[in-house]
């Protein structure tokens, strides 16, 4: 069985693991993501060198605009020092003609669900990945939609709060899971403003202050799904990100979607209601999705050859 090294580059942690061709995760590890380019590249080389003799390719998930055909990252999202970095060229120049695949982190999340998750057998679907911002990927006819500039599915940049000023207008702010957790923690004066488990404990206790903020958050996500649905007419949405491990999240989004349809009967009669599900993969999603993108790329190259 062929094994591949999959690497998920995040703003906080750099996760990596070996996954075989069938999608079996053999192990997973992580280190803190270096915050400058030289140290980052040194860490990346160290990881690849440790497994070079055991792998048939390297798959990478990374924030930013990603040209998956060439392996070039633009902007780099939360890691701006990655701007213009060509991962494919970099890795192959040092480790030989090793197959390399590079994909945007939100799109990798969608690919993971399409390959082995809740979007299997749903050829027209999407993943919404909740974290600091809102990532995503749209699947049409069983294929990831890249867009003309590799920007399709960048849900953070949609506008949903027209009355706000600056970046507060954007979905990336109003639907940020991190912002929601911090807001509730601040309202309740919790000692750790980033403690999601403590926030959901308060929600499970039916704390009225926490519930007001949380329900408003889920309502905004329901509106986001409706906006996407009106454009691309999908059957299924997978809600991912670390917060998706809390069953209360998807349950409440579904409740808010149904409430919205009752308030807008014309929408209910006109647009078929999609399924809204918890994604199968949580913190490992990008490892699987990056590899699936690479395997698809290798299959396409075989057909061309």
C-alpha positions as CSV (number, residue, x, y, z in Angstrom):
1,X,0.0,0.0,0.0
2,X,1.4,3.4,-1.0
3,X,1.8,5.9,1.8
4,X,1.8,9.7,1.5
5,X,2.9,12.5,3.8
6,X,0.0,15.0,4.3
7,X,0.7,18.4,6.0
8,X,-1.8,20.8,7.3
9,X,-0.3,24.3,7.7
10,X,-2.3,26.3,10.1
11,X,-1.8,29.7,11.7
12,X,-1.1,28.1,15.1
13,X,-0.1,24.5,14.5
14,X,1.5,22.6,11.7
15,X,0.0,19.1,11.6
16,X,1.2,16.2,9.6
17,X,0.7,12.4,9.2
18,X,1.1,9.5,7.0
19,X,-2.0,8.4,5.1
20,X,-2.3,5.4,2.7
21,X,-3.9,5.4,-0.7
22,X,-7.2,4.1,0.8
23,X,-7.4,6.9,3.4
24,X,-6.1,5.1,6.5
25,X,-4.4,7.6,8.8
26,X,-1.3,5.8,10.1
27,X,-0.3,8.5,12.5
28,X,-0.7,12.2,13.2
29,X,1.6,14.7,14.9
30,X,1.8,18.4,15.2
31,X,4.3,21.2,16.0
32,X,3.8,24.9,16.6
33,X,3.9,26.7,13.3
34,X,7.0,29.0,13.0
35,X,6.0,32.6,12.6
36,X,8.7,33.6,10.0
37,X,9.7,32.1,6.7
38,X,13.2,30.8,7.4
39,X,12.2,28.9,10.5
40,X,9.1,27.6,8.7
41,X,11.0,26.3,5.7
42,X,13.5,24.6,8.0
43,X,10.7,22.8,9.9
44,X,9.0,21.8,6.6
45,X,12.3,20.3,5.3
46,X,12.8,18.5,8.6
47,X,9.4,16.8,8.4
48,X,9.7,15.7,4.8
49,X,13.3,14.5,5.3
50,X,12.2,12.3,8.2
51,X,9.7,10.4,5.9
52,X,11.2,10.8,2.4
53,X,12.1,7.1,2.1
54,X,8.6,5.9,3.1
55,X,6.4,8.1,0.9
56,X,5.1,8.4,-2.7
57,X,4.1,12.0,-2.5
58,X,3.5,15.1,-0.3
59,X,0.1,16.7,0.1
60,X,-0.2,20.2,1.6
61,X,-3.1,22.2,2.9
62,X,-2.4,25.9,3.4
63,X,-4.3,29.1,4.0
64,X,-4.5,31.7,1.2
65,X,-5.3,31.6,-2.5
66,X,-3.8,28.5,-3.9
67,X,-3.1,27.6,-7.5
68,X,-3.4,23.9,-7.2
69,X,-2.0,23.3,-10.7
70,X,1.3,24.9,-10.0
71,X,1.6,24.7,-6.2
72,X,1.9,28.5,-5.7
73,X,0.3,30.2,-2.7
74,X,-0.8,33.8,-2.8
75,X,-1.3,36.0,0.2
76,X,-1.0,33.1,2.7
77,X,-4.0,34.1,4.8
78,X,-2.9,34.1,8.5
79,X,0.7,33.4,7.3
80,X,1.5,36.2,5.0
81,X,5.2,35.1,4.7
82,X,4.0,32.3,2.5
83,X,2.9,34.7,-0.3
84,X,4.3,33.7,-3.7
85,X,5.8,30.5,-2.3
86,X,5.8,27.6,-4.8
87,X,5.6,24.5,-2.6
88,X,5.8,22.1,-5.6
89,X,9.0,23.7,-6.9
90,X,10.6,24.0,-3.5
91,X,10.0,20.4,-2.5
92,X,10.9,18.9,-5.8
93,X,14.1,20.9,-6.0
94,X,15.3,19.4,-2.7
95,X,13.7,15.9,-2.7
96,X,13.6,15.0,-6.4
97,X,10.6,14.3,-8.6
98,X,8.3,13.6,-5.7
99,X,4.6,14.2,-6.5
100,X,3.4,17.3,-4.6
101,X,-0.2,18.6,-4.2
102,X,-1.2,21.9,-2.6
103,X,-4.7,23.0,-1.8
104,X,-6.4,25.8,0.1
105,X,-7.4,24.7,3.6
106,X,-11.1,25.3,3.2
107,X,-11.2,23.4,-0.1
108,X,-9.2,20.6,1.5
109,X,-12.0,20.3,4.1
110,X,-14.5,19.9,1.4
111,X,-12.4,17.3,-0.4
112,X,-12.1,15.3,2.7
113,X,-15.8,15.1,3.1
114,X,-16.3,14.3,-0.6
115,X,-13.7,11.5,-0.4
116,X,-14.6,9.7,2.8
117,X,-17.1,11.9,4.7
118,X,-20.7,13.0,4.7
119,X,-20.5,14.4,1.2
120,X,-19.9,11.0,-0.4
121,X,-22.7,10.3,-2.9
122,X,-23.7,14.0,-2.9
123,X,-22.3,15.3,-6.2
124,X,-23.6,18.8,-5.6
125,X,-22.7,19.9,-2.1
126,X,-20.4,22.1,0.1
127,X,-18.4,22.2,3.2
128,X,-18.4,25.2,5.5
129,X,-15.4,25.3,7.8
130,X,-15.7,27.4,10.9
131,X,-12.7,28.8,12.8
132,X,-11.1,32.2,13.0
133,X,-12.9,32.9,9.7
134,X,-15.2,30.9,7.5
135,X,-13.6,28.7,4.9
136,X,-15.3,26.4,2.5
137,X,-15.4,24.4,-0.7
138,X,-18.2,23.9,-3.3
139,X,-18.6,20.5,-5.0
140,X,-20.3,20.5,-8.4
141,X,-20.8,17.2,-10.3
142,X,-18.4,15.5,-7.9
143,X,-15.6,18.0,-8.6
144,X,-14.3,20.8,-6.4
145,X,-15.1,24.2,-7.9
146,X,-11.9,26.1,-8.0
147,X,-13.1,29.3,-9.7
148,X,-11.4,31.4,-12.3
149,X,-8.8,32.6,-9.8
150,X,-8.8,29.7,-7.4
151,X,-11.1,31.8,-5.1
152,X,-14.4,29.9,-5.2
153,X,-15.7,29.1,-1.7
154,X,-14.0,32.0,0.1
155,X,-17.1,32.5,2.2
156,X,-15.3,34.9,4.7
157,X,-15.4,37.6,2.1
158,X,-19.2,37.6,1.6
159,X,-21.0,40.6,3.0
160,X,-23.9,39.9,5.4
161,X,-23.9,42.9,7.8
162,X,-24.6,45.9,5.6
163,X,-25.0,48.3,8.5
164,X,-21.6,47.6,10.0
165,X,-18.4,49.4,9.2
166,X,-15.1,48.0,7.8
167,X,-14.4,44.3,8.1
168,X,-17.4,43.8,10.4
169,X,-19.5,43.7,7.3
170,X,-18.0,40.4,6.3
171,X,-19.0,36.8,7.1
172,X,-15.5,36.1,8.2
173,X,-16.2,38.4,11.2
174,X,-19.9,37.8,12.0
175,X,-19.6,34.0,11.5
176,X,-16.2,33.5,13.2
177,X,-16.4,30.7,15.7
178,X,-13.5,32.2,17.6
179,X,-15.2,35.6,17.8
180,X,-18.4,33.9,19.0
181,X,-16.6,32.0,21.8
182,X,-14.7,35.1,22.9
183,X,-17.9,37.2,22.9
184,X,-19.8,34.7,25.1
185,X,-16.8,34.2,27.4
186,X,-16.5,38.0,27.8
187,X,-20.2,38.4,28.5
188,X,-20.0,35.7,31.2
189,X,-16.7,36.9,32.5
190,X,-15.1,33.5,32.1
191,X,-11.3,33.4,33.0
192,X,-10.2,32.0,29.7
193,X,-11.8,34.0,26.8
194,X,-10.8,31.2,24.3
195,X,-12.2,28.3,26.3
196,X,-14.8,26.8,23.9
197,X,-15.6,23.9,26.2
198,X,-16.5,26.2,29.1
199,X,-18.8,28.2,26.7
200,X,-20.6,25.1,25.6
201,X,-20.9,23.9,29.2
202,X,-22.8,27.2,29.9
203,X,-24.9,26.5,26.8
204,X,-25.8,23.0,28.1
205,X,-26.8,24.6,31.4
206,X,-29.3,26.8,29.4
207,X,-27.5,30.0,30.4
208,X,-29.7,32.7,28.8
209,X,-26.9,35.2,28.0
210,X,-24.8,32.5,26.3
211,X,-27.8,31.2,24.4
212,X,-28.8,34.6,23.0
213,X,-25.4,35.1,21.4
214,X,-25.1,31.5,20.3
215,X,-28.5,31.4,18.7
216,X,-27.8,34.7,16.8
217,X,-24.6,33.2,15.6
218,X,-26.4,30.0,14.3
219,X,-29.0,32.3,12.6
220,X,-26.3,34.1,10.7
221,X,-24.9,30.7,9.5
222,X,-28.4,29.7,8.4
223,X,-28.6,32.9,6.4
224,X,-25.2,32.2,4.9
225,X,-26.3,28.7,3.8
226,X,-29.5,30.2,2.2
227,X,-27.4,32.7,0.3
228,X,-25.1,30.0,-1.1
229,X,-28.1,27.8,-1.8
230,X,-29.9,30.4,-3.9
231,X,-26.8,30.6,-6.2
232,X,-25.7,27.0,-6.6
233,X,-28.7,24.8,-5.5
234,X,-26.9,22.1,-3.5
235,X,-28.3,19.1,-1.7
236,X,-26.0,18.9,1.4
237,X,-23.8,21.1,3.5
238,X,-21.2,19.7,5.9
239,X,-20.3,22.0,8.8
240,X,-16.7,21.5,9.9
241,X,-14.0,23.0,12.0
242,X,-13.1,22.3,15.6
243,X,-16.4,23.7,16.9
244,X,-18.4,21.2,14.8
245,X,-17.5,18.5,17.4
246,X,-20.3,20.1,19.5
247,X,-23.6,18.5,18.4
248,X,-25.5,21.5,19.6
249,X,-24.0,23.6,16.7
250,X,-25.5,21.7,13.8
251,X,-28.7,21.1,15.7
252,X,-29.2,24.8,16.3
253,X,-28.3,25.8,12.7
254,X,-31.0,23.5,11.5
255,X,-33.5,24.9,13.9
256,X,-32.6,28.5,12.7
257,X,-32.9,27.5,9.1
258,X,-36.4,26.1,9.6
259,X,-37.4,29.2,11.6
260,X,-36.1,31.3,8.7
261,X,-38.3,29.3,6.2
262,X,-41.4,29.9,8.3
263,X,-40.7,33.6,8.2
264,X,-40.1,33.5,4.5
265,X,-42.8,31.2,3.0
266,X,-41.9,32.2,-0.6
267,X,-38.3,30.9,0.0
268,X,-39.7,27.7,1.5
269,X,-41.9,27.1,-1.5
270,X,-39.3,28.0,-4.1
271,X,-35.9,26.7,-2.8
272,X,-35.5,23.0,-1.9
273,X,-34.2,22.8,1.7
274,X,-30.7,21.3,1.8
275,X,-29.5,18.8,4.4
276,X,-27.2,20.4,7.0
277,X,-24.9,17.9,8.6
278,X,-21.9,17.7,10.9
279,X,-18.8,17.0,8.9
280,X,-17.2,13.6,9.6
281,X,-13.7,15.0,9.9
282,X,-12.8,17.7,12.5
283,X,-9.2,18.6,13.1
284,X,-7.9,16.0,10.7
285,X,-10.0,17.1,7.7
286,X,-7.3,19.0,5.9
287,X,-4.9,16.1,6.0
288,X,-7.4,13.9,4.2
289,X,-8.5,16.5,1.8
290,X,-5.0,17.6,0.8
291,X,-4.2,14.0,0.0
292,X,-7.4,13.5,-2.0
293,X,-6.5,16.5,-4.1
294,X,-3.1,15.1,-4.8
295,X,-4.5,11.6,-5.7
296,X,-7.0,13.3,-8.1
297,X,-4.1,15.2,-9.7
298,X,-2.1,12.0,-10.1
299,X,-5.1,10.3,-11.7
300,X,-5.5,13.2,-14.2
301,X,-1.8,13.1,-15.1
302,X,-2.1,9.3,-15.7
303,X,-5.0,9.8,-18.1
304,X,-3.1,12.6,-19.9
305,X,0.0,10.4,-20.3
